[in-house]
């Protein structure tokens, strides 16, 4: 490749998004993906943009949910990942969920048909040969050991790490609908997007005990002190935090009525969400786990309606690596000490599919504009994109930095009070923050300094 091309390392959501944005701006890209030359403990295919955890991009509500607002902004920015998600969505109430196989196939198809993108199936182990090139490192939470060491040498700072857990997937036809039923919480979406399995108080009590006492995956010595990400805790870790934690979390029984037994209120309800477009596979919501495979089968088949459940995939656990981005990166996602190297995606400490996509999109645009001798303007802090970028490039505390999903807590405070004179709170606050963000995004996209015709 010519020196003015850009090298993107990592073929996940952030890497493919970055490569797509660069190519759309007319510059050549070398995209590197180490699979199948080197596989990971979490991936099961060699496809680009494989979704290794949930198939959900979370809420699509752009008024009351920050991630839904981020969806809206990325669509306006011509995100490849959001385009492919919309093309391959499956029923999920108010959430945007996808057929994970078709989604990845769609992303890979767009990338491979783009003449300015060259896909290289090889592992990058050393960054020395790229020291005078423009590089975006988007290797995500499963960065290989060799490249991790190269990143440490580049940044002069040890990478941080935590464990991320994967939920099991069940075949729909193995669920007993004499006990389970289809309904979305509060009848959102189409009203019947989730499969619900009710638990009595006795069944819930026994389930919590089984989770706590069940046999877990053993850690390697070097993994024992690695912290979990609070937003994706294994279900048994949640159970250990208090007997009622699950009933107020992923197993909350509110907003649902059991048509098989409408007069009895369950103590807890397990929900399963559609995982593919034909509706044959469902993942168990919130059931990330480090239980052994045999224990998962034993314990989860005690759930009413899942006594004969067949699993297309059991849950798992993997190590997740990220850098201290607020300390290391400038506002264009470049290493402060070596500006031709940028980072994107989960390795920056943003958590979630949509957040990784967002950072990949901006890393690509920042890099492309720099090669063209221009500076791509950062989005306003009031937007979801701007709030997320600000958080990972200086807004977060470098001493306590941990992975973070987009949330309204990252947005600048509202200055104006409610018409009543009181501080805006609750849903009104969320709606006001969203309205302000949408107006800020509209104005930003109209600004001639934006420099891109979409």
Helices and strands as residue ranges (DSSP letters): E 6-9, H 13-24, E 29-32, E 56-59, H 66-76, H 80-87, E 89-90, E 95-98, H 100-113, E 117-120, G 128-130, E 134-137, G 140-142, H 145-155, E 160-171, G 172-174, E 181-182, G 185-187, E 194-199, H 201-213, G 221-223, E 227-228, G 230-232, H 235-240, G 246-248, E 268-274, E 281-288, H 293-300, E 311-313, E 316-322, H 325-328, E 334-335, E 338-343, G 345-348, H 353-371, H 384-390, I 391-395, G 408-410, H 426-446, G 448-450
